[in-house]
Amino acid sequence: MEIYLVGGAVRDELLGRPIRERDWVVVGATPDEMLARGFRPVGKDFPVFLHPDTHEEYALARTERKTAPGYHGFSVHAAPEVTLEDDLVRRDLTINAMACDGRGRLIDPCHGRRDLEARWLRHVSPAFAEDPVRILRVARFSARYAPLGFRVAPETLDLMRAMVASGEVDHLVAERVWAETVRALGEPGPGQFIRTLRDCGALARIFPELERLFGVPQPPVHHPEIDTGLHTLLALEQAVRLNADPITRFAVLVHDLGKGTTPSGEWPRHIDHEQRGAELVRAFCQRLRIPNMYRELGVLTARFHTYVHRALELRPKTLLNTVQGLDALRKPQRFEQFLVACEADARGRLGLENRDYPQADFMRRIYRAAAGVPVQPLLEQGLSGLALAEALHRERLAAMTEARREFKVLCSV
């Protein structure tokens, strides 16, 4: 039995990056031998085990054979005679096909170190085309490493385009699409995930709602970049700059979906794109089985982001309706995520990346004024039911009106 450190841990160590997790390949062993050493089996499709102490994954060296379309269409062969090199050449990218033995010696049959130094994301073999998930993985690695200068190799991009043209990408299941997408949203360059998918033609097949945004114009006076797709990517960059979490970044990604359905005769205006966008986000999330916390913030951002942009012009009653529509009083953390998404949207415009966005602080003041209205005095007056709700509404409206006045005085000083 021989054990090798493989994949991402080897890659990131050579890059001088923190190692997130360690994966191991075991050569010359059987499942029974692993069990006898105390390893615990996991999964049904692959011979993978957890170490009894470290709980790190140890996989028996294996080969794969394509048997049907899609991610699950593989026959796996794991046996003691499968070599380390056999296992490495079935992997996706050369930079992920390196191993290290117990003495620290690098095993690199696919020249991954050379591509690491040259900053190439390059496929290992034509077998890359057998698994459509690899398109998503390349796009995700691009989101992670593009800030370090990595590019997708031209021949790999050509192969990805061929996979899209052959229909292989159409076999992707919703769970895997979302799993790769949410990981990409947490990377340093999530916009590169979208760009890579678009470069190979996969965006139109996987995320048609996003593909439709490219080429759709907006008023130049408000959007010097003009193109709605470009604006979305710029806003996503600003979300990263604002240290937004993946849930907020998702909201930024989908905030303008409604503009993709504006009739061309109405361009560059986008009347009622907010409501149309909210419905599209709901359908988008349902199709990809996206968790509720992402869906809820995405829908609210699509529906209400322009209200925040115009907040300094709105009447107190409209402001209170907005705060209530966002359910901010019950979910203040989500309200804060929403405001960050709105700021990223406002800054995601060519040449306006550093413009002040006082609307966010204004809405925070408005929220605090409404949230600070005490309920107990109203209860002590004997109010309940509809009468209590109406009185609380009046008190909150008065508090927000005063907060609005104070903010405008402060801004004029």
C-alpha positions as a LaTeX table, in Angstrom:
\begin{tabular}{lrrr}
\hline
Residue & $x$ (\AA) & $y$ (\AA) & $z$ (\AA) \\
\hline
Met1 & 0.00 & 0.00 & 0.00 \\
Glu2 & 1.33 & 3.41 & $-1.05$ \\
Ile3 & $-0.28$ & 6.70 & $-0.10$ \\
Tyr4 & 0.06 & 10.00 & $-2.00$ \\
Leu5 & $-1.15$ & 13.54 & $-1.38$ \\
Val6 & $-2.97$ & 14.63 & $-4.54$ \\
Gly7 & $-4.89$ & 17.40 & $-6.25$ \\
Gly8 & $-5.66$ & 20.76 & $-4.73$ \\
Ala9 & $-3.35$ & 20.47 & $-1.73$ \\
Val10 & $-0.33$ & 19.89 & $-3.99$ \\
Arg11 & $-1.41$ & 22.68 & $-6.34$ \\
Asp12 & $-1.96$ & 25.26 & $-3.61$ \\
Glu13 & 1.24 & 24.38 & $-1.78$ \\
Leu14 & 3.20 & 25.06 & $-4.97$ \\
Leu15 & 1.33 & 28.35 & $-5.33$ \\
Gly16 & 2.10 & 29.29 & $-1.73$ \\
Arg17 & $-1.61$ & 29.47 & $-0.94$ \\
Pro18 & $-3.35$ & 28.17 & 2.19 \\
Ile19 & $-4.36$ & 24.53 & 1.86 \\
Arg20 & $-8.11$ & 24.18 & 2.41 \\
Glu21 & $-8.22$ & 20.39 & 2.57 \\
Arg22 & $-6.02$ & 17.39 & 1.90 \\
Asp23 & $-7.01$ & 14.51 & $-0.34$ \\
Trp24 & $-5.09$ & 11.26 & $-0.63$ \\
Val25 & $-4.86$ & 8.45 & $-3.17$ \\
Val26 & $-4.08$ & 4.92 & $-2.03$ \\
Val27 & $-2.33$ & 2.60 & $-4.50$ \\
Gly28 & $-2.13$ & $-1.18$ & $-4.13$ \\
Ala29 & $-4.94$ & $-1.65$ & $-1.59$ \\
Thr30 & $-8.40$ & $-3.20$ & $-1.50$ \\
Pro31 & $-11.52$ & $-2.00$ & 0.32 \\
Asp32 & $-11.15$ & $-4.81$ & 2.84 \\
Glu33 & $-7.61$ & $-3.72$ & 3.67 \\
Met34 & $-8.81$ & $-0.15$ & 4.22 \\
Leu35 & $-11.56$ & $-1.34$ & 6.54 \\
Ala36 & $-9.10$ & $-3.50$ & 8.45 \\
Arg37 & $-7.00$ & $-0.39$ & 9.14 \\
Gly38 & $-9.97$ & 1.42 & 10.62 \\
Phe39 & $-10.95$ & 3.57 & 7.63 \\
Arg40 & $-14.65$ & 4.33 & 7.29 \\
Pro41 & $-16.26$ & 4.05 & 3.82 \\
Val42 & $-18.25$ & 7.00 & 2.42 \\
Gly43 & $-20.36$ & 7.27 & $-0.72$ \\
Lys44 & $-21.64$ & 4.57 & $-3.01$ \\
Asp45 & $-20.17$ & 5.44 & $-6.40$ \\
Phe46 & $-16.45$ & 5.63 & $-5.57$ \\
Pro47 & $-14.11$ & 3.72 & $-3.24$ \\
Val48 & $-13.50$ & 6.60 & $-0.82$ \\
Phe49 & $-12.73$ & 6.28 & 2.88 \\
Leu50 & $-12.29$ & 8.60 & 5.85 \\
His51 & $-9.16$ & 8.35 & 7.98 \\
Pro52 & $-10.04$ & 7.16 & 11.49 \\
Asp53 & $-8.18$ & 10.05 & 13.15 \\
Thr54 & $-7.90$ & 12.98 & 10.71 \\
His55 & $-11.17$ & 12.26 & 8.84 \\
Glu56 & $-9.44$ & 13.28 & 5.61 \\
Glu57 & $-10.50$ & 11.49 & 2.42 \\
Tyr58 & $-8.48$ & 8.57 & 1.11 \\
Ala59 & $-9.56$ & 7.23 & $-2.28$ \\
Leu60 & $-8.38$ & 4.03 & $-3.90$ \\
Ala61 & $-6.61$ & 4.67 & $-7.19$ \\
Arg62 & $-9.20$ & 4.31 & $-9.93$ \\
Thr63 & $-9.98$ & 4.68 & $-13.60$ \\
Glu64 & $-13.26$ & 5.68 & $-15.22$ \\
Arg65 & $-15.05$ & 4.74 & $-18.42$ \\
Lys66 & $-17.85$ & 6.75 & $-20.01$ \\
Thr67 & $-21.06$ & 4.70 & $-20.29$ \\
Ala68 & $-23.83$ & 7.29 & $-20.69$ \\
Pro69 & $-24.31$ & 11.06 & $-21.10$ \\
Gly70 & $-24.01$ & 13.38 & $-18.14$ \\
Tyr71 & $-22.29$ & 13.50 & $-14.79$ \\
His72 & $-23.42$ & 10.07 & $-13.57$ \\
Gly73 & $-22.66$ & 8.19 & $-16.80$ \\
Phe74 & $-19.40$ & 6.56 & $-15.67$ \\
Ser75 & $-18.19$ & 3.10 & $-14.79$ \\
Val76 & $-15.49$ & 3.19 & $-12.08$ \\
His77 & $-12.72$ & 0.60 & $-11.78$ \\
Ala78 & $-10.63$ & 0.48 & $-8.59$ \\
Ala79 & $-8.17$ & $-2.33$ & $-8.01$ \\
Pro80 & $-4.66$ & $-2.83$ & $-6.54$ \\
Glu81 & $-3.13$ & $-2.90$ & $-10.01$ \\
Val82 & $-4.34$ & 0.63 & $-10.88$ \\
Thr83 & $-1.28$ & 2.88 & $-10.77$ \\
Leu84 & $-0.94$ & 6.43 & $-9.49$ \\
Glu85 & $-0.37$ & 7.64 & $-13.06$ \\
Asp86 & $-3.58$ & 5.86 & $-14.17$ \\
Asp87 & $-5.46$ & 7.76 & $-11.49$ \\
Leu88 & $-3.89$ & 11.15 & $-12.25$ \\
Val89 & $-4.53$ & 11.12 & $-16.00$ \\
Arg90 & $-8.29$ & 10.76 & $-15.46$ \\
Arg91 & $-8.41$ & 14.16 & $-13.70$ \\
Asp92 & $-9.67$ & 17.41 & $-15.20$ \\
Leu93 & $-6.84$ & 19.96 & $-15.29$ \\
Thr94 & $-3.09$ & 19.46 & $-15.36$ \\
Ile95 & $-2.66$ & 21.64 & $-12.26$ \\
Asn96 & $-4.96$ & 19.23 & $-10.40$ \\
Ala97 & $-3.17$ & 16.11 & $-11.66$ \\
Met98 & $-0.07$ & 16.29 & $-9.45$ \\
Ala99 & 0.82 & 14.14 & $-6.46$ \\
Cys100 & 3.39 & 14.11 & $-3.67$ \\
Asp101 & 4.81 & 11.02 & $-1.99$ \\
Gly102 & 5.77 & 10.56 & 1.65 \\
Arg103 & 9.26 & 11.94 & 1.02 \\
Gly104 & 7.97 & 15.15 & $-0.51$ \\
Arg105 & 8.78 & 14.11 & $-4.08$ \\
Leu106 & 6.51 & 15.59 & $-6.77$ \\
Ile107 & 4.90 & 13.20 & $-9.26$ \\
Asp108 & 3.75 & 15.22 & $-12.27$ \\
Pro109 & 3.01 & 13.07 & $-15.35$ \\
Cys110 & 0.79 & 15.73 & $-16.97$ \\
His111 & 3.18 & 18.69 & $-16.57$ \\
Gly112 & 0.93 & 20.50 & $-14.10$ \\
Arg113 & 3.80 & 22.40 & $-12.52$ \\
Arg114 & 4.77 & 23.83 & $-15.88$ \\
Asp115 & 1.21 & 25.06 & $-16.45$ \\
Leu116 & 1.08 & 26.36 & $-12.89$ \\
Glu117 & 4.11 & 28.52 & $-13.53$ \\
Ala118 & 2.80 & 29.64 & $-16.94$ \\
Arg119 & $-0.65$ & 30.36 & $-15.43$ \\
Trp120 & $-2.64$ & 28.03 & $-17.71$ \\
Leu121 & $-5.84$ & 26.17 & $-16.92$ \\
Arg122 & $-5.38$ & 23.26 & $-19.33$ \\
His123 & $-7.25$ & 19.95 & $-19.61$ \\
Val124 & $-5.34$ & 16.71 & $-19.07$ \\
Ser125 & $-6.74$ & 14.63 & $-21.93$ \\
Pro126 & $-9.66$ & 14.36 & $-24.38$ \\
Ala127 & $-11.49$ & 12.46 & $-21.62$ \\
Phe128 & $-12.21$ & 15.92 & $-20.17$ \\
Ala129 & $-15.11$ & 16.12 & $-22.63$ \\
Glu130 & $-16.87$ & 13.17 & $-21.02$ \\
Asp131 & $-17.96$ & 15.08 & $-17.90$ \\
Pro132 & $-19.99$ & 18.32 & $-18.30$ \\
Val133 & $-19.33$ & 19.30 & $-14.68$ \\
Arg134 & $-15.77$ & 20.03 & $-15.75$ \\
Ile135 & $-16.98$ & 23.08 & $-17.67$ \\
Leu136 & $-18.31$ & 24.48 & $-14.41$ \\
Arg137 & $-15.14$ & 23.52 & $-12.58$ \\
Val138 & $-12.91$ & 25.31 & $-15.08$ \\
Ala139 & $-15.11$ & 28.39 & $-14.77$ \\
Arg140 & $-14.88$ & 28.17 & $-10.98$ \\
Phe141 & $-11.11$ & 27.78 & $-11.02$ \\
Ser142 & $-10.98$ & 30.78 & $-13.32$ \\
Ala143 & $-12.95$ & 32.74 & $-10.69$ \\
Arg144 & $-10.41$ & 31.69 & $-8.07$ \\
Tyr145 & $-7.17$ & 32.10 & $-9.97$ \\
Ala146 & $-7.80$ & 34.78 & $-12.61$ \\
Pro147 & $-6.64$ & 37.44 & $-10.11$ \\
Leu148 & $-3.29$ & 35.59 & $-10.11$ \\
Gly149 & $-3.06$ & 35.78 & $-13.89$ \\
Phe150 & $-4.46$ & 32.37 & $-14.85$ \\
Arg151 & $-6.20$ & 31.94 & $-18.23$ \\
Val152 & $-8.07$ & 29.08 & $-19.81$ \\
Ala153 & $-5.84$ & 27.44 & $-22.44$ \\
Pro154 & $-7.17$ & 28.00 & $-25.99$ \\
Glu155 & $-7.40$ & 24.28 & $-26.70$ \\
Thr156 & $-9.34$ & 23.74 & $-23.48$ \\
Leu157 & $-11.76$ & 26.51 & $-24.36$ \\
Asp158 & $-12.23$ & 24.93 & $-27.80$ \\
Leu159 & $-13.00$ & 21.60 & $-26.17$ \\
Met160 & $-15.52$ & 23.24 & $-23.83$ \\
Arg161 & $-17.22$ & 24.85 & $-26.83$ \\
Ala162 & $-17.42$ & 21.47 & $-28.53$ \\
Met163 & $-19.03$ & 20.00 & $-25.41$ \\
Val164 & $-21.67$ & 22.73 & $-25.47$ \\
Ala165 & $-22.30$ & 22.20 & $-29.19$ \\
Ser166 & $-22.66$ & 18.43 & $-28.73$ \\
Gly167 & $-25.31$ & 18.89 & $-26.04$ \\
Glu168 & $-23.21$ & 17.34 & $-23.27$ \\
Val169 & $-23.72$ & 20.43 & $-21.09$ \\
Asp170 & $-27.50$ & 19.94 & $-21.28$ \\
His171 & $-27.17$ & 16.86 & $-19.04$ \\
Leu172 & $-26.00$ & 18.89 & $-16.05$ \\
Val173 & $-28.27$ & 18.43 & $-13.05$ \\
Ala174 & $-29.48$ & 21.39 & $-10.99$ \\
Glu175 & $-27.72$ & 20.34 & $-7.80$ \\
Arg176 & $-24.27$ & 20.23 & $-9.42$ \\
Val177 & $-24.84$ & 23.51 & $-11.26$ \\
Trp178 & $-25.72$ & 25.26 & $-8.02$ \\
Ala179 & $-22.93$ & 23.57 & $-6.03$ \\
Glu180 & $-20.29$ & 24.91 & $-8.43$ \\
Thr181 & $-21.99$ & 28.29 & $-8.76$ \\
Val182 & $-22.21$ & 29.00 & $-5.05$ \\
Arg183 & $-18.56$ & 28.04 & $-4.63$ \\
Ala184 & $-17.64$ & 30.38 & $-7.49$ \\
Leu185 & $-19.57$ & 33.23 & $-5.85$ \\
Gly186 & $-17.26$ & 32.92 & $-2.87$ \\
Glu187 & $-14.10$ & 33.22 & $-4.95$ \\
Pro188 & $-12.06$ & 36.42 & $-5.44$ \\
Gly189 & $-13.26$ & 36.91 & $-9.03$ \\
Pro190 & $-16.83$ & 35.56 & $-9.33$ \\
Gly191 & $-17.45$ & 37.58 & $-12.47$ \\
Gln192 & $-14.84$ & 35.46 & $-14.22$ \\
Phe193 & $-17.06$ & 32.42 & $-13.62$ \\
Ile194 & $-19.74$ & 34.08 & $-15.76$ \\
Arg195 & $-17.25$ & 35.29 & $-18.38$ \\
Thr196 & $-15.76$ & 31.81 & $-18.82$ \\
Leu197 & $-19.17$ & 30.18 & $-19.19$ \\
Arg198 & $-20.10$ & 32.83 & $-21.73$ \\
Asp199 & $-16.83$ & 32.42 & $-23.66$ \\
Cys200 & $-17.56$ & 28.73 & $-24.25$ \\
Gly201 & $-21.28$ & 29.19 & $-24.94$ \\
Ala202 & $-22.44$ & 27.43 & $-21.77$ \\
Leu203 & $-24.00$ & 30.49 & $-20.14$ \\
Ala204 & $-26.85$ & 30.54 & $-22.65$ \\
Arg205 & $-27.63$ & 26.89 & $-21.92$ \\
Ile206 & $-27.21$ & 26.93 & $-18.14$ \\
Phe207 & $-28.21$ & 30.49 & $-17.21$ \\
Pro208 & $-30.19$ & 31.90 & $-20.17$ \\
Glu209 & $-31.57$ & 34.68 & $-17.94$ \\
Leu210 & $-28.04$ & 36.02 & $-17.49$ \\
Glu211 & $-27.03$ & 35.53 & $-21.12$ \\
Arg212 & $-29.98$ & 37.70 & $-22.21$ \\
Leu213 & $-28.54$ & 40.69 & $-20.34$ \\
Phe214 & $-25.55$ & 41.03 & $-22.67$ \\
Gly215 & $-26.21$ & 43.40 & $-25.52$ \\
Val216 & $-29.16$ & 45.06 & $-23.77$ \\
Pro217 & $-28.53$ & 48.84 & $-23.52$ \\
Gln218 & $-29.25$ & 51.14 & $-20.58$ \\
Pro219 & $-29.41$ & 54.96 & $-20.52$ \\
Pro220 & $-25.82$ & 56.21 & $-20.87$ \\
Val221 & $-26.47$ & 59.10 & $-18.47$ \\
His222 & $-26.97$ & 56.59 & $-15.65$ \\
His223 & $-24.90$ & 53.72 & $-17.02$ \\
Pro224 & $-21.79$ & 54.84 & $-18.93$ \\
Glu225 & $-20.96$ & 51.16 & $-19.55$ \\
Ile226 & $-24.36$ & 50.91 & $-21.34$ \\
Asp227 & $-24.47$ & 47.10 & $-21.62$ \\
Thr228 & $-26.58$ & 45.46 & $-18.88$ \\
Gly229 & $-24.48$ & 42.30 & $-18.81$ \\
Leu230 & $-21.30$ & 44.32 & $-18.34$ \\
His231 & $-23.00$ & 46.31 & $-15.59$ \\
Thr232 & $-23.88$ & 43.07 & $-13.79$ \\
Leu233 & $-20.25$ & 41.95 & $-13.84$ \\
Leu234 & $-19.06$ & 45.37 & $-12.67$ \\
Ala235 & $-21.57$ & 45.26 & $-9.81$ \\
Leu236 & $-20.34$ & 41.80 & $-8.87$ \\
Glu237 & $-16.79$ & 43.16 & $-8.69$ \\
Gln238 & $-18.02$ & 45.87 & $-6.35$ \\
Ala239 & $-19.76$ & 43.28 & $-4.18$ \\
Val240 & $-16.37$ & 41.60 & $-3.73$ \\
Arg241 & $-14.80$ & 44.96 & $-2.95$ \\
Leu242 & $-17.47$ & 45.51 & $-0.26$ \\
Asn243 & $-16.68$ & 42.10 & 1.27 \\
Ala244 & $-20.19$ & 40.86 & 0.52 \\
Asp245 & $-21.00$ & 37.28 & 1.43 \\
Pro246 & $-22.05$ & 34.76 & $-1.28$ \\
Ile247 & $-25.77$ & 35.32 & $-0.56$ \\
Thr248 & $-25.39$ & 39.04 & $-1.23$ \\
Arg249 & $-23.24$ & 38.38 & $-4.29$ \\
Phe250 & $-25.97$ & 36.16 & $-5.68$ \\
Ala251 & $-28.49$ & 38.97 & $-5.17$ \\
Val252 & $-26.20$ & 41.31 & $-7.11$ \\
Leu253 & $-25.85$ & 38.74 & $-9.89$ \\
Val254 & $-29.62$ & 38.52 & $-10.44$ \\
His255 & $-30.76$ & 42.03 & $-9.49$ \\
Asp256 & $-31.35$ & 43.18 & $-13.09$ \\
Leu257 & $-32.74$ & 40.00 & $-14.71$ \\
Gly258 & $-35.89$ & 41.93 & $-15.62$ \\
Lys259 & $-33.95$ & 44.09 & $-18.08$ \\
Gly260 & $-33.34$ & 41.00 & $-20.19$ \\
Thr261 & $-37.06$ & 40.83 & $-20.99$ \\
Thr262 & $-37.59$ & 44.49 & $-21.86$ \\
Pro263 & $-38.98$ & 44.79 & $-25.43$ \\
Ser264 & $-36.26$ & 46.20 & $-27.67$ \\
Gly265 & $-38.60$ & 48.96 & $-28.76$ \\
Glu266 & $-38.46$ & 50.39 & $-25.24$ \\
Trp267 & $-34.65$ & 50.41 & $-24.97$ \\
Pro268 & $-32.71$ & 51.94 & $-23.33$ \\
Arg269 & $-35.50$ & 52.44 & $-20.74$ \\
His270 & $-36.62$ & 49.48 & $-18.64$ \\
Ile271 & $-40.06$ & 50.26 & $-17.28$ \\
Asp272 & $-41.18$ & 47.93 & $-14.46$ \\
His273 & $-38.10$ & 45.76 & $-14.79$ \\
Glu274 & $-38.06$ & 45.39 & $-11.03$ \\
Gln275 & $-41.27$ & 43.38 & $-10.77$ \\
Arg276 & $-40.45$ & 41.34 & $-13.87$ \\
Gly277 & $-37.02$ & 40.69 & $-12.44$ \\
Ala278 & $-38.43$ & 39.45 & $-9.12$ \\
Glu279 & $-40.56$ & 36.87 & $-10.94$ \\
Leu280 & $-37.58$ & 35.75 & $-13.01$ \\
Val281 & $-35.46$ & 35.32 & $-9.89$ \\
Arg282 & $-38.16$ & 33.11 & $-8.37$ \\
Ala283 & $-38.27$ & 30.92 & $-11.46$ \\
Phe284 & $-34.46$ & 30.87 & $-11.69$ \\
Cys285 & $-34.15$ & 29.66 & $-8.10$ \\
Gln286 & $-36.88$ & 27.08 & $-8.49$ \\
Arg287 & $-35.25$ & 25.60 & $-11.58$ \\
Leu288 & $-31.84$ & 25.30 & $-9.95$ \\
Arg289 & $-33.21$ & 24.35 & $-6.50$ \\
Ile290 & $-31.44$ & 27.27 & $-4.88$ \\
Pro291 & $-31.81$ & 27.56 & $-1.08$ \\
Asn292 & $-34.46$ & 29.91 & 0.29 \\
Met293 & $-32.01$ & 32.41 & 1.83 \\
Tyr294 & $-30.54$ & 33.10 & $-1.62$ \\
Arg295 & $-33.94$ & 33.23 & $-3.29$ \\
Glu296 & $-35.45$ & 35.61 & $-0.74$ \\
Leu297 & $-32.65$ & 38.16 & $-0.90$ \\
Gly298 & $-32.44$ & 37.85 & $-4.68$ \\
Val299 & $-36.16$ & 38.53 & $-5.11$ \\
Leu300 & $-36.15$ & 41.47 & $-2.70$ \\
Thr301 & $-33.09$ & 43.03 & $-4.34$ \\
Ala302 & $-34.62$ & 42.75 & $-7.81$ \\
Arg303 & $-37.90$ & 44.21 & $-6.56$ \\
Phe304 & $-36.70$ & 47.06 & $-4.31$ \\
His305 & $-33.18$ & 48.14 & $-5.36$ \\
Thr306 & $-34.36$ & 51.19 & $-7.30$ \\
Tyr307 & $-36.35$ & 52.37 & $-4.27$ \\
Val308 & $-33.10$ & 52.64 & $-2.32$ \\
His309 & $-31.38$ & 54.43 & $-5.19$ \\
Arg310 & $-34.17$ & 57.05 & $-5.02$ \\
Ala311 & $-34.52$ & 56.95 & $-1.22$ \\
Leu312 & $-33.53$ & 60.58 & $-0.66$ \\
Glu313 & $-36.42$ & 61.66 & $-2.89$ \\
Leu314 & $-39.11$ & 59.39 & $-1.46$ \\
Arg315 & $-41.89$ & 60.45 & 0.89 \\
Pro316 & $-41.89$ & 59.01 & 4.42 \\
Lys317 & $-44.93$ & 56.85 & 3.66 \\
Thr318 & $-43.15$ & 55.26 & 0.69 \\
Leu319 & $-40.04$ & 54.75 & 2.78 \\
Leu320 & $-42.04$ & 52.97 & 5.49 \\
Asn321 & $-43.76$ & 50.81 & 2.88 \\
Thr322 & $-40.33$ & 49.90 & 1.50 \\
Val323 & $-38.94$ & 48.96 & 4.92 \\
Gln324 & $-42.04$ & 46.87 & 5.59 \\
Gly325 & $-41.94$ & 45.29 & 2.14 \\
Leu326 & $-38.37$ & 44.23 & 2.85 \\
Asp327 & $-39.49$ & 42.81 & 6.24 \\
Ala328 & $-36.53$ & 44.71 & 7.65 \\
Leu329 & $-37.95$ & 45.01 & 11.17 \\
Arg330 & $-38.06$ & 41.24 & 11.57 \\
Lys331 & $-34.93$ & 40.42 & 9.54 \\
Pro332 & $-32.37$ & 43.21 & 10.06 \\
Gln333 & $-29.42$ & 41.07 & 8.96 \\
Arg334 & $-31.04$ & 40.42 & 5.59 \\
Phe335 & $-31.86$ & 44.12 & 5.32 \\
Glu336 & $-28.15$ & 44.91 & 5.74 \\
Gln337 & $-27.26$ & 42.38 & 3.03 \\
Phe338 & $-29.83$ & 44.06 & 0.79 \\
Leu339 & $-28.26$ & 47.49 & 1.34 \\
Val340 & $-24.81$ & 46.15 & 0.47 \\
Ala341 & $-26.26$ & 44.67 & $-2.74$ \\
Cys342 & $-27.79$ & 48.05 & $-3.61$ \\
Glu343 & $-24.48$ & 49.81 & $-3.02$ \\
Ala344 & $-22.67$ & 47.29 & $-5.23$ \\
Asp345 & $-25.26$ & 47.94 & $-7.93$ \\
Ala346 & $-24.82$ & 51.70 & $-7.67$ \\
Arg347 & $-21.02$ & 51.45 & $-7.79$ \\
Gly348 & $-21.01$ & 48.88 & $-10.59$ \\
Arg349 & $-20.97$ & 51.51 & $-13.30$ \\
Leu350 & $-18.09$ & 52.52 & $-15.50$ \\
Gly351 & $-16.21$ & 55.44 & $-13.93$ \\
Leu352 & $-18.56$ & 55.62 & $-10.92$ \\
Glu353 & $-16.96$ & 52.90 & $-8.82$ \\
Asn354 & $-15.89$ & 55.33 & $-6.08$ \\
Arg355 & $-18.94$ & 57.58 & $-6.00$ \\
Asp356 & $-20.49$ & 58.08 & $-2.56$ \\
Tyr357 & $-23.70$ & 56.17 & $-1.84$ \\
Pro358 & $-25.40$ & 58.05 & 1.03 \\
Gln359 & $-28.67$ & 56.22 & 0.34 \\
Ala360 & $-27.46$ & 53.18 & 2.28 \\
Asp361 & $-26.74$ & 55.15 & 5.44 \\
Phe362 & $-29.99$ & 57.04 & 5.01 \\
Met363 & $-31.96$ & 53.79 & 4.86 \\
Arg364 & $-30.15$ & 52.52 & 7.95 \\
Arg365 & $-31.26$ & 55.65 & 9.82 \\
Ile366 & $-34.80$ & 55.22 & 8.58 \\
Tyr367 & $-34.79$ & 51.59 & 9.69 \\
Arg368 & $-33.43$ & 52.43 & 13.15 \\
Ala369 & $-36.10$ & 55.11 & 13.58 \\
Ala370 & $-38.88$ & 52.65 & 12.77 \\
Ala371 & $-37.36$ & 49.85 & 14.82 \\
Gly372 & $-36.90$ & 52.16 & 17.81 \\
Val373 & $-40.60$ & 52.89 & 18.26 \\
Pro374 & $-41.64$ & 51.16 & 21.51 \\
Val375 & $-44.74$ & 48.97 & 21.50 \\
Gln376 & $-45.25$ & 48.81 & 25.27 \\
Pro377 & $-46.74$ & 52.33 & 25.70 \\
Leu378 & $-49.34$ & 51.51 & 23.06 \\
Leu379 & $-50.21$ & 48.26 & 24.82 \\
Glu380 & $-50.57$ & 50.16 & 28.08 \\
Gln381 & $-53.15$ & 52.36 & 26.36 \\
Gly382 & $-55.22$ & 49.23 & 25.88 \\
Leu383 & $-54.68$ & 49.06 & 22.12 \\
Ser384 & $-54.77$ & 45.71 & 20.36 \\
Gly385 & $-55.42$ & 44.16 & 16.98 \\
Leu386 & $-56.05$ & 46.57 & 14.13 \\
Ala387 & $-56.04$ & 49.61 & 16.43 \\
Leu388 & $-52.57$ & 48.67 & 17.70 \\
Ala389 & $-51.27$ & 48.12 & 14.18 \\
Glu390 & $-52.58$ & 51.51 & 13.02 \\
Ala391 & $-51.12$ & 53.34 & 16.00 \\
Leu392 & $-47.76$ & 51.62 & 15.56 \\
His393 & $-47.82$ & 52.60 & 11.87 \\
Arg394 & $-48.44$ & 56.25 & 12.78 \\
Glu395 & $-45.66$ & 56.29 & 15.36 \\
Arg396 & $-43.18$ & 54.70 & 12.98 \\
Leu397 & $-44.14$ & 57.12 & 10.22 \\
Ala398 & $-43.57$ & 60.07 & 12.54 \\
Ala399 & $-40.22$ & 58.70 & 13.69 \\
Met400 & $-39.08$ & 58.13 & 10.11 \\
Thr401 & $-40.23$ & 61.61 & 9.08 \\
Glu402 & $-38.07$ & 63.12 & 11.82 \\
Ala403 & $-35.11$ & 60.89 & 10.90 \\
Arg404 & $-35.48$ & 61.94 & 7.27 \\
Arg405 & $-35.48$ & 65.63 & 8.28 \\
Glu406 & $-32.41$ & 65.22 & 10.50 \\
Phe407 & $-30.48$ & 63.42 & 7.78 \\
Lys408 & $-31.16$ & 66.16 & 5.26 \\
Val409 & $-30.07$ & 68.81 & 7.77 \\
Leu410 & $-26.89$ & 66.84 & 8.44 \\
Cys411 & $-26.14$ & 66.57 & 4.71 \\
Ser412 & $-26.63$ & 70.31 & 4.22 \\
Val413 & $-24.10$ & 71.27 & 6.91 \\
\hline
\end{tabular}
